[in-house]
Amino acid sequence: MAVPTIKLNNGIEIPAIGLGTWQSKPNEVSAAVEFALKEGGYRHIDCAWGYGNEKEVGEGIRTSGVPRSEVFITSKLWGTWHSRVEECLDQTLANLGTDYLDLYLIHWPVPLNPKGNHPIFPTLPDGKRDVDHSWSIADTWKQMEAVLKKGKVKAIGVSNFSKKKLDEILPTAEVIPAVNQLEIHVYNPQHGLIDYLKSKGITPQAYSPLGSTNSPLLSDETVTEIAGKHSLNTADVLLGYLVTKGYVVLPKSVTPARIAANLTGAVAASKKLESADIQKLDGLAAAGKQKRFITPPWPVDLGFEHWPKLV
């Protein structure tokens, strides 16, 4: 099945559906990646240094037999590496067994203390995460631009950036981020932020498009009704809704049948959904169902709507 592609602001084409690998256990993820590429029709894998499973992702890519040039690989810079972007990238490249990435993102706009008490989540004596408040993310972006110029990555972008955080890098940016990867689904559509991204030529990417484990999205009455009308599964509607809107969608699964169905279902739904369906889905959050599933306890104001208040 042909997967639609989206042209990024630097002219590069990205497959609109990719396999997410967050929370995929190392012993499961290599088989999931291999299946997605070899049998499932995927050509886009989304990973991150912070997920701790990049070696296994790389193994899955190699064993799939699909040439590296045909696979779009995204990874992300973790918070403890904001002052050492190229060093973190080099670890990712070595782990994945490749000499370049198609897309590299800043994972969160939160620089963490690189000399703290933990390599991933350094904490202060009071238990709060140890943020390096002296570091400017505009300087992180300068280093992202430097690895782009070197050819180690083909495109750069951000993840979990609100308008407030984008406004910290855009005034001095030579390269506009190609994408912003966010938690986007029918209960957290972030319409205002999406409009802002579009005005800047930044492509939205949706992680957790089906919500999270035991997600209420899959049993939502409106989603179920639209699925029934078009002889689709609820997951198809949730994914197809986002594809129709021109977003990159990153469903995560390690189950072969689910991996395959996510791709075929998303493509099928994107062709069947009508503008009235999209309008109904667009309105779910505002009608009282607004909900985020991913809200890590960062002790900084990220500038997002519908985010827990800082303690």
Protein Blocks (a to p, Z undefined) as FASTA:
>chain_A
ZZdddddfkopacdfbdcdfehiafklmmmmmmmmmmmnopabdcddfklopmmmmmmmm
mmnopafklpccdddddfklmmmmmlmmmmmmmmnopabdfbdcdfbacdcdfkbcbfkl
ccdfkopacddfkbcfklmmmmmmmmmmnopafbdcdehiafklmmmmmmmpcbdcfbdc
ddddfklnolmmmmmmmmnopacddehklopehiaklmgfklmmmmmmnopafklmmmmm
mmmnopacddddfbfklmmmmmmmmmmmmmmpcfklmmmmmmmmmnopaccfbdcfbfbd
ehiahiacdZZ
